[in-house]
Amino acid sequence: MTLLPINAQAQENDSGQGLPRGHYLLPEKGSVIGQEESVVIEKGDTLVDLARRHNVGYEAIRMANPEVSIWAPRAGTEVMIPKRHILPDAPREGIVVNLSELRLYYYSAENIVETYPISVGRDGFGTPVGKTRTTVKVKDPHWSPPRSMREEAAARGDPPPSVVPPGPENPLGSHAILLGLPSYLIHGTNRPEGVGMRVSRGCIRMYPEDIESLFERVPSGTPVNIIDQPFKSGWSQEGILYAQSFPQLEENQASFEPLINALEVVSTAFGEVDPPVDYAKVRRLVEAPNGAIVSLLRSAEEDTQPREDRPDTLYDFLEATARQGEPLNGV
């Protein structure tokens, strides 16, 4: 299926703050931006169409609407658009890429953050974690298929050209920003329906309209911080503690224990205070990650439960888990 192009004039203002696509005012307090929305499917729409129109990616809209067909949703169906985000736990400067979240953040001005869906490296070609910078910007780039790709294609009897010129067959799209990491780029794509999935050979792909916007405004030498935070937690301006959990990247699953990592993230978020956290909810988020923003604070009704029925602190939760002999990752 070919998606219709989206020009700058047609892009929806998705911030709710009178700002361009993807732009949000940084909150005075906390780290939560955006608002959830719902829309009704019109005849001929796909979830992929809606994802691109509303600045979200394939996996994000799929996880938010697990019962709805991606390619043939029924007209009249109400669809959730996941447009609320917790800012990554990283310095708010330059570009921050959160791999598990499949999302890029750009701190483009003192009080502005921009965020866009991305594709990253698939299993076996993972995008590396680390700090780098933008270097050269190239409009209408030529693409040279890497040796491994040429060898794979030749083995199938379909050898690719050594260089693909600019145009509709070029997988880099019309704009590319080179990084200080050799062979890694932030670039567009000629297959925008794949944005928001793990489909690249390590590069960071964006919707054509998003990379075109960044290309014009990101200076060479901008710091780029590539991180992997499958579990995020942060406070809203209203004083509510929220969390988001995303599926872990396969190549990083052995690097940390998911539940322990999540509990450490929550502990860092509440700092000196000790709010009534629903630790069982934390565990459920880790076991069933879907990107939804969920409040971690217990309700008034839950606080009336007998003390022995619920853990009040992180220590209580870990102690209860150990007593039950349950695996911390819930697997």
C-alpha positions in Angstrom: 0.0 0.0 0.0 1.3 3.5 -0.9 0.6 6.2 1.6 -0.3 9.6 0.4 2.4 12.3 1.0 1.9 14.7 3.8 3.1 18.2 3.2 4.0 20.8 5.8 0.7 22.7 5.3 -1.3 19.5 5.9 0.5 18.4 9.0 -1.7 18.4 12.1 -0.7 20.4 15.1 -0.5 17.5 17.5 0.9 19.4 20.6 -2.3 21.1 21.5 -0.3 24.2 22.3 -0.4 26.1 19.0 2.9 24.7 18.0 4.1 22.9 14.8 3.9 19.1 14.4 5.9 17.3 17.1 6.7 20.5 19.2 5.9 20.7 22.9 6.5 23.3 25.6 8.8 21.8 28.2 6.8 21.5 31.4 7.8 23.9 34.2 7.7 20.9 36.6 8.0 17.2 35.9 8.6 15.3 32.6 5.3 14.5 31.0 4.3 16.1 27.7 1.3 15.8 25.4 -2.2 14.4 25.8 -3.9 11.2 24.7 -6.4 11.5 21.9 -9.0 9.3 20.2 -10.2 9.5 16.7 -12.9 7.6 14.7 -11.8 5.6 11.7 -13.2 6.8 8.4 -13.7 4.6 5.4 -10.4 3.9 3.6 -8.2 4.8 6.6 -5.6 2.4 7.9 -4.0 2.6 11.4 -0.7 3.3 9.5 -2.4 6.3 7.8 -3.5 7.6 11.2 -0.1 6.9 12.8 1.7 9.1 10.3 -1.0 11.8 10.4 -0.7 12.0 14.2 3.1 11.8 14.6 3.2 8.2 16.0 4.8 5.1 14.6 3.6 1.6 13.6 4.3 -0.3 16.8 3.0 2.6 19.0 -0.4 2.7 17.3 -0.6 -1.1 17.1 0.1 -1.6 20.9 -2.4 1.2 21.7 -5.1 -0.6 19.7 -4.4 -4.3 19.9 -8.0 -5.4 18.9 -8.1 -3.2 15.7 -6.8 -4.4 12.3 -3.8 -2.4 11.2 -4.6 -2.5 7.5 -8.4 -2.9 7.4 -10.0 -1.3 10.5 -13.8 -1.0 10.4 -15.1 2.5 9.7 -16.6 4.1 12.8 -14.1 2.3 15.1 -12.7 4.6 17.9 -8.9 4.5 17.9 -6.5 5.6 20.6 -3.7 7.9 19.5 -0.8 7.5 22.0 0.5 11.1 22.0 1.5 11.5 25.7 5.2 10.9 26.5 7.5 10.8 29.5 10.8 12.6 28.6 13.8 10.2 28.7 16.0 10.3 31.8 18.9 12.0 29.9 20.3 15.6 29.7 17.9 17.8 27.9 20.2 18.9 25.1 20.5 18.2 21.4 19.0 14.9 20.1 18.1 12.0 22.4 17.2 8.7 20.7 15.4 6.1 22.9 15.8 2.8 21.1 13.2 0.7 22.9 10.6 3.5 22.6 11.3 3.9 18.9 11.3 7.7 19.4 13.6 10.7 18.9 13.6 13.8 21.1 15.1 17.1 20.0 15.7 19.9 22.4 15.6 22.6 19.8 15.1 25.7 22.0 15.3 26.7 25.7 11.7 25.8 26.4 10.8 23.5 23.5 11.2 19.7 22.9 10.3 18.0 19.7 9.6 14.3 19.4 9.1 12.0 16.4 8.6 8.3 15.8 11.6 6.5 14.3 12.8 3.1 13.1 16.0 1.6 14.4 18.2 -1.4 13.7 16.5 -4.8 13.6 17.8 -7.8 15.6 21.3 -8.6 14.3 21.9 -5.0 13.2 21.1 -3.1 16.4 21.6 0.6 16.6 24.5 1.2 19.1 24.0 3.0 22.4 26.4 5.9 22.9 27.1 9.6 22.4 28.0 11.2 19.1 27.2 14.3 17.1 25.7 15.2 13.8 28.2 15.9 11.1 27.4 16.4 7.4 23.9 17.0 6.0 23.1 15.7 2.6 20.1 16.5 0.4 19.1 13.9 -2.2 21.8 11.4 -1.1 23.1 8.6 -3.2 23.0 5.2 -1.4 25.7 2.5 -1.5 24.3 -0.8 -0.3 26.7 -2.2 2.3 28.8 -5.3 1.4 26.8 -7.6 3.6 23.6 -6.6 1.8 25.1 -7.0 -1.6 26.4 -10.4 -0.7 23.0 -11.5 0.6 21.3 -10.2 -2.5 23.8 -11.9 -4.8 23.3 -15.2 -3.0 19.6 -14.8 -3.9 20.4 -14.2 -7.5 19.4 -10.6 -7.3 22.5 -8.5 -7.1 21.8 -4.8 -6.3 23.5 -1.8 -8.0 26.6 -0.6 -6.4 25.1 2.9 -6.0 21.4 3.9 -5.9 20.8 7.4 -7.2 18.3 9.9 -5.6 14.7 9.0 -6.3 11.8 6.9 -5.3 13.9 3.7 -5.1 16.5 5.2 -2.7 15.9 3.8 0.9 17.6 6.9 2.4 14.8 9.1 1.2 15.5 12.7 0.2 17.4 13.9 3.3 20.2 12.4 5.5 22.1 13.6 8.5 25.4 11.8 9.1 26.5 11.0 12.6 30.0 10.8 14.1 29.5 7.0 14.4 30.8 5.7 11.1 28.1 4.3 8.7 25.2 5.5 10.9 22.8 8.2 9.8 19.5 9.8 10.6 17.6 9.8 7.3 14.2 9.6 5.6 12.8 6.6 3.8 11.0 5.5 0.7 8.8 3.2 2.8 7.2 5.4 5.5 4.8 2.7 6.5 7.7 1.0 8.3 8.5 4.0 10.6 8.1 2.9 14.2 9.4 -0.6 13.7 12.8 -2.3 14.0 13.5 -2.7 10.3 16.8 -0.9 9.5 20.4 -2.1 9.4 21.3 0.2 12.3 20.4 3.7 10.9 17.6 5.9 12.4 14.7 6.3 9.9 12.1 9.1 10.1 9.0 10.0 8.2 10.0 12.1 5.1 8.3 15.2 6.5 10.0 14.9 9.9 13.5 14.5 8.6 13.0 17.3 6.1 12.0 19.6 9.0 15.0 18.5 11.2 17.4 18.7 8.2 16.7 22.4 7.9 17.1 23.2 11.6 19.6 20.9 13.2 23.1 22.4 13.1 26.1 20.3 12.3 27.8 19.4 15.6 24.5 18.9 17.5 25.1 16.3 20.3 23.2 13.0 19.8 22.7 10.7 22.8 21.5 7.2 21.8 20.0 5.5 24.9 17.9 2.4 25.6 15.3 3.0 28.3 12.5 0.4 28.0 11.0 1.6 31.3 10.5 5.3 32.0 8.9 7.1 35.0 8.3 10.7 35.7 6.0 13.3 37.4 3.3 15.3 35.7 2.9 19.0 36.5 -0.1 18.0 38.6 2.0 15.8 40.9 1.1 12.4 39.5 3.8 9.8 39.1 3.5 8.0 35.8 5.4 5.2 34.0 5.7 3.9 30.5 7.0 0.4 29.6 8.2 -0.7 26.1 9.3 -4.1 24.8 13.0 -4.7 25.4 15.4 -4.9 22.5 16.4 -8.5 22.0 20.1 -7.8 22.1 19.9 -5.9 25.4 17.7 -8.4 27.3 20.6 -9.9 29.2 22.1 -6.5 30.1 19.8 -5.8 33.1 17.0 -7.5 35.0 13.7 -5.8 33.8 11.9 -5.5 37.1 14.9 -4.4 39.2 15.6 -1.8 36.5 12.0 -0.6 36.6 12.1 -0.3 40.4 15.3 1.6 40.3 13.8 4.0 37.7 10.8 4.6 39.9 13.0 5.1 43.0 15.0 7.7 41.1 11.9 9.5 40.0 10.5 10.1 43.5 13.8 11.2 44.9 13.5 12.4 48.5 9.7 11.8 48.8 8.2 8.3 49.3 4.8 8.3 47.6 2.3 5.4 47.9 3.5 3.5 44.8 1.5 0.6 43.5 4.5 -1.8 43.1 2.3 -4.6 41.8 1.3 -2.3 38.9 5.0 -1.7 38.2 5.5 -5.4 37.8 2.5 -5.7 35.5 3.9 -2.9 33.3 7.2 -4.8 33.0 5.5 -8.1 32.2 3.2 -6.6 29.6 4.9 -3.6 28.1 2.6 -1.6 25.7 3.9 2.0 25.9 0.8 3.2 27.7 1.2 5.9 30.3 0.0 4.6 33.7 -0.3 6.3 37.1 1.8 4.5 39.7 0.2 6.0 42.7 -2.3 3.9 44.7 -5.9 5.0 44.9 -7.6 6.1 48.1 -9.5 2.7 48.0 -6.2 0.8 47.8 -4.8 2.7 50.7 -7.6 1.4 52.9 -6.4 -2.2 52.5 -4.9 -3.9 55.5 -1.1 -3.3 55.8 -0.2 -6.9 55.3 -2.1 -7.0 52.0 0.1 -4.5 50.2 3.8 -3.5 50.2 4.3 0.2 51.2 7.9 0.5 50.2 10.3 -0.8 47.6 11.9 -2.9 50.3 8.5 -4.4 51.3 7.8 -5.3 47.6 11.2 -7.0 47.1 10.9 -8.9 50.4 7.4 -10.1 49.5 8.5 -11.2 46.1 11.5 -13.1 47.6 9.2 -14.8 50.1 6.9 -16.0 47.3 9.9 -17.4 45.4 8.8 -15.7 42.2 11.2 -14.8 39.5 11.8 -11.0 39.5 11.3 -10.8 35.7 7.9 -12.5 35.9 8.8 -14.9 33.2 
